[in-house]
Amino acid sequence: MERYKSKLKDFRVAAGLTQQELADETGVAVRTIALIETKEGSNPSVGTLKRLLAYFKITFEELFP
């Protein structure tokens, strides 16, 4: 289940975005993005995930195969 965190980071890096840039684009706090991308981070809310998925134009199924 934790694999989605590294996948989100992979999408961000592939898009050439910093955490700050992604935060600016999605309205998700940069601290939240940093926590999501680390193994120690807590699980994000459904709303946060929806914003990130919408930005990258991916589905829950693509993130959680």
C-alpha positions in Angstrom: 0.0 0.0 0.0 2.9 2.4 0.7 4.0 2.1 -2.9 1.6 4.8 -4.0 3.7 7.3 -2.2 6.7 6.7 -4.4 4.5 6.6 -7.4 3.2 10.1 -6.6 6.7 11.3 -6.3 7.6 9.7 -9.6 4.7 11.5 -11.3 5.8 14.8 -9.8 9.4 14.3 -10.8 8.4 13.2 -14.4 6.4 16.4 -14.7 9.5 18.4 -13.8 7.9 19.9 -10.7 9.3 20.7 -7.3 7.1 20.0 -4.3 6.5 23.7 -4.0 5.4 24.0 -7.6 3.0 21.0 -7.2 1.6 22.6 -4.1 1.1 25.9 -5.9 -0.7 24.1 -8.8 -2.9 21.9 -6.7 -3.6 23.9 -3.6 -2.2 21.1 -1.5 0.2 22.3 1.2 3.9 21.6 0.4 4.3 20.0 3.8 1.5 17.6 3.0 3.2 16.7 -0.3 6.5 16.1 1.5 4.8 13.9 4.1 3.0 11.9 1.4 6.2 11.3 -0.4 8.0 9.9 2.7 7.6 6.6 4.2 7.0 8.2 7.6 4.2 10.4 6.2 0.7 9.9 7.2 -2.0 8.9 4.8 -3.6 11.8 2.9 -7.3 12.5 2.9 -9.4 11.4 -0.1 -9.8 15.1 -1.0 -6.1 15.6 -1.2 -5.6 12.5 -3.3 -8.3 13.6 -5.6 -6.6 16.9 -6.2 -3.3 15.3 -6.9 -4.8 12.6 -9.2 -6.8 15.3 -11.1 -3.6 17.3 -11.6 -1.7 14.3 -13.0 -4.8 13.1 -14.9 -4.6 9.6 -13.4 -7.2 7.4 -11.6 -7.3 5.7 -8.3 -6.9 2.5 -10.1 -3.6 3.6 -11.7 -2.3 4.7 -8.4 -3.6 1.6 -6.5 -3.3 -1.3 -9.0 
